[in-house]
Structures are given as structure tokens and as C-alpha cells.
Amino acid sequence: MDLFIEGDPIADTKAPEGPIETRWDRRRFEAKLVNPANRRKMTVIVVGTGLAGGSAAATLAEQGYQVKSYCYQDSPRRAHSIAAQGGINAAKNYRNDGDSVHRLFYDTVKGGDFRSRESNVHRLAEVSVNIIDQCVAQGVPFAREYGGLLDTRSFGGAQVQRTFYARGQTGQQLLLGAYQALERQIGLGNVEMNARHEMLELIIVDGKARGIVVRDLVTGEITTEMADAVVLASGGYGNVFYLSTNAKGCNVTATWRAHRKGAYFANPCYTQIHPTCIPVSGDHQSKLTLMSESLRNDGRVWVPKAKDDDRNPKDIPEDERDYYLERIYPSFGNLVPRDIASRAAKNVCDSGRGVGPTKLGVYLDFADAINRLGRKAIEAKYGNLFEMYERITGEDPYEVPMRIYPAVHYTMGGLWVDYDLQSSIPGLFVIGEANFSDHGANRLGASALMQGLADGYFVLPSTIANYLAAGPFDKVEASHPAVVEARADVEDRIQRLLAVNGDRTVDSFHRELGQIMWEHCGMERSEAGLRKAIDEIRALREQFWQRVRVPGDGEGLNQSLEKAGRVADFFELAELMCIDALHREESCGGHFRAEHQTPDGEAQRDDEHFAYVAAWEYTGTGESSVLHKEDLKFEYVHPTQRSYK
Ligand SMILES: Cc1cc2nc3c(=O)[nH]c(=O)nc-3n(C[C@H](O)[C@H](O)[C@H](O)COP(=O)(O)OP(=O)(O)OC[C@H]3O[C@@H](n4cnc5c(N)ncnc54)[C@H](O)[C@@H]3O)c2cc1C
């Protein structure tokens, strides 16, 4: 293809061999340790205070390292993780319904459409059970059954009930747990907390990640911060689409800056489109709202059988309704994985049977569940979600079915990491949604929290020691040429953004970029569409640098300036996402290519040619990226056509 160059293949050299259930134990045993006295002499920078970064910073500090923690919010407690609603998976098998570490491993590899690493996913399933114990010990108020045992519910892509939850606020409660642990370490002086600071560059000295350049978002001051290792826990990049369920601030800058400095970016085109979000209601919107997947435990998804049926849903009799997920996928029904449910919703709407004013909506109906369990029971499980829905739409979901439609929600792509969670830059570790992680081409519900906390509490604190065992490294002075250059790059970029002084707002560019991405790199992609998108992105990016208007200056709080820097990075990422989507001539999980589908419209993988991780190396804007392939081996879960029928 004309848009990239194929480079040498890469391998995950840290992945241990042998029986899969012994690999994590063996890696931990073989990895070097750092003795407690030496830990005190070393500093680790952690960018991000969500579930991944908060748990990692607290744990590393508890182990004795000096930690410097950064987030752009006014408090670490406001990281986007706080928005997570539905739950967190763990193979505890409290229900005795046939769950096990192996089953969680199997479901996750299959759910990811056979595009993740078996070793990583098995480790995730093993560690999942420790996470629940850790969080319960911290006092996280998980829902309990009448007898006091922890309650669980179902999530998509699984036939067991393994999702632990705290009403519709699981992320908030888990984050409070991590935050308490972090605050304790801040109080003890082991963590230096820097809220309202944005990392704008990575500093590399002698080939190793040794620091970051940050901007104080209140004073505008730019500083360089040095350490023995850098951890990025900066979350996902779904906001490249402008409209998404992510918090407005979520962005790609931290990982993109690292990518530009040499960290490979893996599978950037794998985006999760969540099936149950409140439909877009007009172009005034800047954000979309998720209705948790947990609602599909009790809500039934349907559309009218007839096209353009505008009747009130209550007036549509049972035999004129199409419960299409139950019809097409009888064994998983409403709880098929997200990629499948999203595409099915798109298909029924494309066939003219969508509901609501825009016709881009399907019903999520609780009438049966309310009749069966009573309103109180439904209120107890989902009360806050129902309230949120009513506040936004003005409709009472206890009385009329919710209207939902797919929306961008999560990014499975991210910086490439090896089994130790180390990127292709030595000393740069990446955790949580920011790495390309364990979810393959599609993430199962309730597994992002599991992965973020697995990485932060359990995996990184073991694997980073293997790297730090060679430290403490030589001190790097602020006068070092690499530090001076990184800082100058940041200052220059800020000046360039301010100097354009054009006639269009940052938001207007972001919105237009998002429309291009949604149309051509969203739920369905095609060669022609992706090529068009690449041309449009390039043209719009050029216009951005000529016409963007950033009012004010860089000397203090300037949210337009913050946004402008983030949108500039989104422009570069967007192009790479489209190139990645274009080169992957198959459909898998969240990546659905119109040209590659089975006769009944399901994703058609091509394992012979595409069973690899696509790790992209940056060569310069306008230059062809280099593609490195990491082959995926499946010894335990053999790739088959995924079926939830
Ligand atoms: C509405 C919603 C509901 C969800 N519900 C669930 C659920 O029920 N179960 C589930 O498993 N998953 C759920 N998810 C997904 C899950 O919440 C996220 O994937 C996860 O919380 C990401 O955690 P993280 O720690 O990787 O990143 P985040 O929580 O996004 O944290 C990123 C951190 O990085 C910081 N940061 C980023 N860039 C910079 C920078 N340049 N400089 C300084 N700091 C920076 C931010 O300030 C923040 O502290 C949901 C997602 C959404 C949007």
C-alpha cells in the first residue's frame, strides 16, 4: 500500500513460555527485584490518576519508590474512570455457575475476536480475583446480596454472572478506593501530587525515558520533571470522534507525544462502539451519555417489525415487535458482545426500522422486568441510570422504553507494550486504557476496570522492578541537551498555536474531524471511505494550522490553548487510525470492513494474513509510517468464526 512501509517484525521478548497457567508466576520469579533501600533512591513518574495510574502510583509508593503523579483535572479523584458505571469482572465463581480463571480467559480471547495475546489475557483472568479482595479490603462498597455475599450480574459475551458492581457507580467507588490509597501515600510524603498539570512531551536521554515536560494549567509555567522511569496511564483516545461517551477532557496527547518520540502505537483503528447510549439529538451536543451495559441484564432490545412505524411504543403489540438480538442470537440474546449488538442496531436502523425523531435509535424496554421483579427491584439495581436518562431526555424509562443507539466508547488500540507493560522505549511503561492491552479487537464489558486495576495494583509493580533493578540511573540535569530540546519543542508549539490567530474555533475543527472519523472510520469502514477520510483529514489539518484561533496567551489558564494542543494531536492520530483500518483487510471485533463479511453479515476475519498486532512506528508527519507486525499465537483458544447464536 502506498501509505506505509512494512518494517521488521517484532516480538514480545518478555513473554514466558510453558503451560499458560504458570507463566505469570514464572515471570514474577524470574524478574529482578529491587531491594527496599534502593527503592527509596528511585523516582517514578506516573502520568494519570484514573484507576490504572492511581492504583499504580499508590502501590509503587507503598513499595518504597518516590513517585511523582500528574493529572490535568483539579483533583486525582476526577479522572475519567469515575464515570464507569456497570461493573468489574472477576473469576471468583461466587455464583457457582461454572466460572473459572480459564473461562474468563477463554471468553476474553474469544470476545476480542482472537486479536489479543493469550499470555496477557490469562494473567488478567488470574489477577482478577485479587482485585476484588484488594478493593473489598479498601472498603469499596460492592453490591451485596441479602445474606451479605458480594452480588454479581451478567455482562455481554459471557454466560456466567461474574460482574461485581456498586449500583451504577462502580468506577466512582473503585476510584475512591484507589484515591484513598494514593492520598495516604501523598500524606506520607511518598507521592508528590501535581494536579492541573499536563504532560506535553516525553524526555528521552541515551535511549531511555527519563522525564516529561509539563505545563501548569493554572500559571502556564512549563517545567521539566526527571525520573528513573516514566509510566503513562493517560487513558483512551475515543474523543478523536468528538462525540463519545468519554469525559470531555480525554485526549491522546501523552501517548501521541511518546509515539512521536519512538513508542510504537498498536492497533489504533480498534475502537469500541457501545450499543447502549442516548442517541444524538442535534448538533448542539458536545458529549454523549452511556446507558450501562448492565441494563441489558433486564432490558429487552427491540424495534417495530414495520418500517417507519411512528406509533407510541406502548401501542405496538407484541407480535409487531422485533426483539432482534433474541431472534438472531438466541443463546446470548440481549447480552451479545458490544461489537455485535452495535452492528445489529445499525443494521435495523439502516433498514428503516429505527425509532425516535432521527430514526437512529432502538428501544431498550424494561416493561417485562418491571412486571416480573417489581419497580423497586429495578430501582435498586439501576436507579441512578434511570434518573440520568430521564434528566437528559425528559422521558421516564419506568413508563416508556429507553431509546438507545451506538456511540464511541473505548479504544482498544494504544501504545504497544510487551508482557512487562514496557513500550518500545526502554523505561517507558504504559498501563490501563492507554496501552493496546488485552482486549484484542473488541473489549468485553466490565473488563476495562479489571485491566486498569490489574495493571496498576499487580502487574506493573512487579514488572517495573525488573527494569529499575539496573538503577538508580545517572542524574539528568535540566541543562542536558535532550531536556533543553524537549522543553523548547513544547514552548515553540504553544507559540505556533497562539500565532495562527485565525478565524475558526478549535471546537469547530474538532467537530469536523469527528464527523469524518465517524462517517468513515466508525461502525463500518470501506477502502473508498477510508481513502477519502485520509485526504479530508490531511486537508483539514492543514487548514487548522492556518485558520485556528486561540484567544489569550500561554501565561495562565487558557482552555482554548489546552484544547488546541490536544486537537492538533488528534489530527495526526486520526490519519494513522485510517491507515491502520485501511491496511487491515479483514473484519474483526470493533473493526468492520464492509468488503469482508460473512453471507449473514457477521465479521469475516482473515487469520491467515492478519493474526497479528499492528505496531506503528512514527517517522514524521507527512512521511509514511512503518508497520511492524507481532504475530499472535493461539495454543489454548483456537480461532474459530465467533458465534453467539
Ligand atoms: C461512561 C463510561 C462508563 C464506563 N463503564 C465501565 C464499566 O462499567 N466497566 C468497565 O470495565 N469499564 C467501563 N468504562 C471504561 C473505563 O471507565 C475506562 O476504560 C477506564 O476507566 C480507563 O481508566 P484509565 O486509568 O486507563 O484512564 P482514565 O480514567 O481515563 O484516566 C486518565 C488519567 O490520565 C490523566 N492524563 C491524561 N493525559 C494527560 C496528560 N497529557 N498530562 C497529565 N495527565 C494526563 C488524566 O488527568 C487522568 O487522571 C466506562 C467508560 C465510560 C466512558
The ligand as an SDF file (V2000), in Angstrom:
LIG
                    3D

 53 58  0  0  0  0  0  0  0  0999 V2000
  -19.3850    6.3140   30.6820 C   0  0  0  0  0  0  0  0  0  0  0  0
  -18.4230    5.1880   30.8120 C   0  0  0  0  0  0  0  0  0  0  0  0
  -18.7400    4.0740   31.5620 C   0  0  0  0  0  0  0  0  0  0  0  0
  -17.8530    3.0220   31.6770 C   0  0  0  0  0  0  0  0  0  0  0  0
  -18.2020    1.9410   32.4280 N   0  0  0  0  0  0  0  0  0  0  0  0
  -17.3350    0.9180   32.5440 C   0  0  0  0  0  0  0  0  0  0  0  0
  -17.6690   -0.2040   33.3390 C   0  0  0  0  0  0  0  0  0  0  0  0
  -18.7370   -0.2870   33.9200 O   0  0  0  0  0  0  0  0  0  0  0  0
  -16.7690   -1.2030   33.4330 N   0  0  0  0  0  0  0  0  0  0  0  0
  -15.5630   -1.1700   32.7990 C   0  0  0  0  0  0  0  0  0  0  0  0
  -14.7830   -2.1050   32.9460 O   0  0  0  0  0  0  0  0  0  0  0  0
  -15.2110   -0.0890   32.0760 N   0  0  0  0  0  0  0  0  0  0  0  0
  -16.0560    0.9460   31.9240 C   0  0  0  0  0  0  0  0  0  0  0  0
  -15.7100    2.0250   31.1720 N   0  0  0  0  0  0  0  0  0  0  0  0
  -14.3310    2.1320   30.6480 C   0  0  0  0  0  0  0  0  0  0  0  0
  -13.3970    2.5720   31.7700 C   0  0  0  0  0  0  0  0  0  0  0  0
  -14.0310    3.5170   32.5790 O   0  0  0  0  0  0  0  0  0  0  0  0
  -12.0950    3.1780   31.2570 C   0  0  0  0  0  0  0  0  0  0  0  0
  -11.5460    2.3960   30.2630 O   0  0  0  0  0  0  0  0  0  0  0  0
  -11.0870    3.2740   32.3990 C   0  0  0  0  0  0  0  0  0  0  0  0
  -11.6540    3.9260   33.4970 O   0  0  0  0  0  0  0  0  0  0  0  0
   -9.8240    3.9820   31.9610 C   0  0  0  0  0  0  0  0  0  0  0  0
   -9.0100    4.1140   33.0980 O   0  0  0  0  0  0  0  0  0  0  0  0
   -7.5330    4.6720   32.9830 P   0  0  0  0  0  0  0  0  0  0  0  0
   -6.9940    4.7210   34.3620 O   0  0  0  0  0  0  0  0  0  0  0  0
   -6.7820    3.9000   31.9730 O   0  0  0  0  0  0  0  0  0  0  0  0
   -7.6960    6.1540   32.3880 O   0  0  0  0  0  0  0  0  0  0  0  0
   -8.5890    7.4150   32.8670 P   0  0  0  0  0  0  0  0  0  0  0  0
   -9.5160    7.0970   33.9550 O   0  0  0  0  0  0  0  0  0  0  0  0
   -9.1230    7.9990   31.6050 O   0  0  0  0  0  0  0  0  0  0  0  0
   -7.5270    8.3940   33.4750 O   0  0  0  0  0  0  0  0  0  0  0  0
   -6.6140    9.1000   32.6630 C   0  0  0  0  0  0  0  0  0  0  0  0
   -5.7610    9.9650   33.5700 C   0  0  0  0  0  0  0  0  0  0  0  0
   -4.6840   10.4770   32.8100 O   0  0  0  0  0  0  0  0  0  0  0  0
   -4.5590   11.8750   33.0290 C   0  0  0  0  0  0  0  0  0  0  0  0
   -3.9720   12.4360   31.8230 N   0  0  0  0  0  0  0  0  0  0  0  0
   -4.2680   12.1370   30.5290 C   0  0  0  0  0  0  0  0  0  0  0  0
   -3.4500   12.8270   29.7090 N   0  0  0  0  0  0  0  0  0  0  0  0
   -2.6310   13.5580   30.4940 C   0  0  0  0  0  0  0  0  0  0  0  0
   -1.5900   14.4650   30.2220 C   0  0  0  0  0  0  0  0  0  0  0  0
   -1.1940   14.7410   28.9940 N   0  0  0  0  0  0  0  0  0  0  0  0
   -0.9770   15.0400   31.2880 N   0  0  0  0  0  0  0  0  0  0  0  0
   -1.3590   14.7710   32.5670 C   0  0  0  0  0  0  0  0  0  0  0  0
   -2.3320   13.9110   32.8700 N   0  0  0  0  0  0  0  0  0  0  0  0
   -2.9660   13.3150   31.8400 C   0  0  0  0  0  0  0  0  0  0  0  0
   -5.9530   12.3560   33.3250 C   0  0  0  0  0  0  0  0  0  0  0  0
   -5.9050   13.5650   34.0480 O   0  0  0  0  0  0  0  0  0  0  0  0
   -6.4730   11.1730   34.1640 C   0  0  0  0  0  0  0  0  0  0  0  0
   -6.0600   11.3440   35.5040 O   0  0  0  0  0  0  0  0  0  0  0  0
  -16.6020    3.0830   31.0290 C   0  0  0  0  0  0  0  0  0  0  0  0
  -16.2670    4.2020   30.2720 C   0  0  0  0  0  0  0  0  0  0  0  0
  -17.1700    5.2370   30.1460 C   0  0  0  0  0  0  0  0  0  0  0  0
  -16.8160    6.3890   29.2760 C   0  0  0  0  0  0  0  0  0  0  0  0
  1  2  1  0
  2  3  1  0
  2 52  2  0
  3  4  2  0
  4  5  1  0
  4 50  1  0
  5  6  2  0
  6  7  1  0
  6 13  1  0
  7  8  2  0
  7  9  1  0
  9 10  1  0
 10 11  2  0
 10 12  1  0
 12 13  2  0
 13 14  1  0
 14 15  1  0
 14 50  1  0
 15 16  1  0
 16 17  1  0
 16 18  1  0
 18 19  1  0
 18 20  1  0
 20 21  1  0
 20 22  1  0
 22 23  1  0
 23 24  1  0
 24 25  2  0
 24 26  1  0
 24 27  1  0
 27 28  1  0
 28 29  2  0
 28 30  1  0
 28 31  1  0
 31 32  1  0
 32 33  1  0
 33 34  1  0
 33 48  1  0
 34 35  1  0
 35 36  1  0
 35 46  1  0
 36 37  1  0
 36 45  1  0
 37 38  2  0
 38 39  1  0
 39 40  1  0
 39 45  2  0
 40 41  1  0
 40 42  2  0
 42 43  1  0
 43 44  2  0
 44 45  1  0
 46 47  1  0
 46 48  1  0
 48 49  1  0
 50 51  2  0
 51 52  1  0
 52 53  1  0
M  END
$$$$
